[in-house]
Amino acid sequence: MPTSKKQLTKLNQAKKVKAEELAKQAAAGSDSAKKKLKKLEKKLK
């Protein structure tokens, strides 16, 4: 588990990038992408 602020910021950045990709897939009509996006958004909050 990362403890430093720098590591946490890096992880959150990666999650945001992944969320953007999933959002594009969900917009294209992918149901599995929509489910993954919901889970990721919960983690980001």
Buried (B, 14 or more C-beta within 10 A) or exposed (E): EEEEEEEEEEEEEEBEEBBEEBBEBBEEEBEEBBEBBEEBEEEEE
